[in-house]
């Protein structure tokens, strides 16, 4: 470790860690190697190197409205009309 290396600590479910460790062992990688590779990929790609499928704010609002029955039923024709009318 050099003077410029940082230490990162993270909490992870024990079972997930053990399963990941088994997979990494077959690849000849340590958990630290995998984390280091993950960070290098973030820097290289300027983004998380895999898709994250979390809903955006509008989707969350729509899901909440649906749960609270605040949405009015609509048709495909109404949706197309709303697109045309802005």
C-alpha positions as CSV (number, residue, x, y, z in Angstrom):
1,X,0.0,0.0,0.0
2,X,1.4,3.4,-0.9
3,X,1.0,6.7,1.0
4,X,-1.8,7.7,-1.4
5,X,-4.0,4.6,-1.0
6,X,-7.2,5.0,0.9
7,X,-8.9,2.3,2.9
8,X,-12.7,1.7,2.2
9,X,-15.0,0.0,4.6
10,X,-18.5,-1.1,3.6
11,X,-21.2,-3.2,5.2
12,X,-22.5,-6.1,3.2
13,X,-24.8,-9.1,3.9
14,X,-22.6,-12.0,5.1
15,X,-24.1,-14.5,2.7
16,X,-23.6,-12.2,-0.3
17,X,-20.0,-11.6,0.7
18,X,-19.3,-15.4,1.0
19,X,-21.0,-16.1,-2.4
20,X,-19.2,-13.3,-4.1
21,X,-15.9,-14.5,-2.5
22,X,-16.4,-18.0,-3.9
23,X,-17.0,-16.6,-7.4
24,X,-14.0,-14.3,-7.2
25,X,-11.8,-17.1,-5.9
26,X,-12.5,-19.1,-9.1
27,X,-11.3,-16.0,-11.1
28,X,-8.2,-15.6,-9.0
29,X,-9.4,-12.3,-7.5
30,X,-9.8,-11.1,-4.0
31,X,-12.7,-9.0,-2.7
32,X,-10.3,-6.0,-2.6
33,X,-9.3,-6.7,-6.3
34,X,-13.0,-6.7,-7.3
35,X,-13.7,-3.4,-5.5
36,X,-10.6,-1.9,-7.0
37,X,-11.7,-3.0,-10.5
38,X,-15.2,-1.6,-9.9
39,X,-13.8,1.8,-9.0
40,X,-11.4,1.8,-12.0
41,X,-14.3,1.1,-14.3
42,X,-16.4,3.9,-12.7
43,X,-13.5,6.3,-13.5
44,X,-12.9,4.9,-17.0
45,X,-16.6,5.0,-18.0
46,X,-17.6,8.0,-15.9
47,X,-20.6,6.0,-14.7
48,X,-21.6,2.9,-12.8
49,X,-20.4,0.1,-15.2
50,X,-23.8,-1.8,-15.2
51,X,-27.4,-0.7,-15.6
52,X,-29.2,0.4,-12.4
53,X,-32.9,-0.1,-12.7
54,X,-34.2,2.2,-10.1
55,X,-37.4,4.2,-10.9
56,X,-37.0,7.9,-11.4
57,X,-39.0,10.5,-9.5
58,X,-41.9,10.6,-11.9
59,X,-42.2,6.8,-11.9
60,X,-42.2,6.8,-8.1
61,X,-44.9,9.4,-8.0
62,X,-47.0,7.5,-10.5
63,X,-46.6,4.2,-8.5
64,X,-47.6,6.0,-5.3
65,X,-50.6,7.6,-7.0
66,X,-51.7,4.2,-8.3
67,X,-51.4,2.7,-4.8
68,X,-53.5,5.5,-3.5
69,X,-56.0,5.2,-6.3
70,X,-55.4,8.8,-7.5
71,X,-55.0,7.8,-11.1
72,X,-57.8,8.0,-13.6
73,X,-58.2,5.2,-16.1
74,X,-57.2,6.1,-19.6
75,X,-56.9,4.6,-23.1
76,X,-54.1,4.5,-25.6
77,X,-56.0,7.0,-27.7
78,X,-56.1,9.5,-24.8
79,X,-52.3,9.1,-24.3
80,X,-51.6,9.7,-28.0
81,X,-53.9,12.8,-27.9
82,X,-52.1,14.2,-24.9
83,X,-48.8,13.8,-26.7
84,X,-50.1,15.7,-29.7
85,X,-51.6,18.4,-27.5
86,X,-48.5,18.8,-25.4
